[in-house]
Amino acid sequence: MSDSERGTLPVGFAFRGYEIRGAPADDGYALYYPAARNGDRLAVTIAEFMPRGIAQRTGQYVEPEFEREDFFDDQRELFSREAQTLASVSHDNVLATLDLIRYEGTSYRVQARREGTTLAAVMGADGVLSQRELYQILDPLLDGLSAIHAAGAVHHAITPDAVLFLPNGALLWTDMAGSRLSCARAFAAEAGAGEPGLAGLAPDPYRAPEMLGGGGDAPGPLADIYGLAALFYRLIAGRPPQSADERVSNDQTLPTADHAAGRYNEHFLGAVDAGLALDPAARPQSLDDWRPMFRRERRKVL
């Protein structure tokens, strides 16, 4: 099925209190429309569940391909449940999810649209952050991720592009992808593929080893600990660690101390390395367990 056959909502289309304001982005899992809320004209992004190769639009109605109805229905329900869960998260460091809409055969997640600069853009191709700068973002990152986990969700797409700095200096977690990963794993298992094929998932260096392959339930919060540890590794070393599949076969990712001797608190470096353990059981078992590892001797840096 071509992208044109899937169909998109036209600019100006209004439904359930929102109006489409532009063409959508497409990651193969959903279509992401710039939109506005009627009344106050709040800028939002509306994600429409529309997996490539599975569903298409007939008029305004979204229909799954023949013999894919059960797959579509199951994955749409996961998408909807995740949207409801994220809507329950009200935290200064998490992009707000405002609404879940069920309409004409599919589901729509409405999120606030915020302007800012991603961490990827801030650090550039090979930039690093100082110890002081790392401590400045540590608590907001952990606090926001803790709120996501406390609600029963998992981010599953931690990358430098998933951290947004607002003009006032605050930062937000964006691009949560738990249901997207579940769909990719289910699709890969059904197709007999070994790797989820949808775009928009965490690139290899930030993807925990238990996220690879298809089938089964999506990994839990320990995968986010690995992803955030890989992000910190990138901010310290100037490059990400090896991908998880490379590490499993031939691990040559150096400890962070090898990149940062004398420039960073040794406890901070040890916390990063602990989070990067290939075996989930060897990682800190929660963000609450992990957080104190970064805080030792903190006053020496601030």
Secondary structure, DSSP 8 states (H G I E B T S, - for coil): --HHHH----TT-EETTEEE-S--EE-SSEEEEEEEETTT--EEEEEEE--TTTEEEETTEEEE-TT-HHHHHHHHHHHHHHHHHHHT---TTB--EEEEEEETTEEEEEEE----EEHHHHHTTT----HHHHHHHHHHHHHHHHHHHHTT------SGGGEEE-TTS-EEE----HHHHHHHHHHHHHHT-SS---TTS--GGGS-GGGSSSSS----HHHHHHHHHHHHHHHHHSS----HHHHHHH-----HHHHHTTTS-HHHHHHHHHHT-SSGGGS-SSHHHHHHHHHTTGGGT-
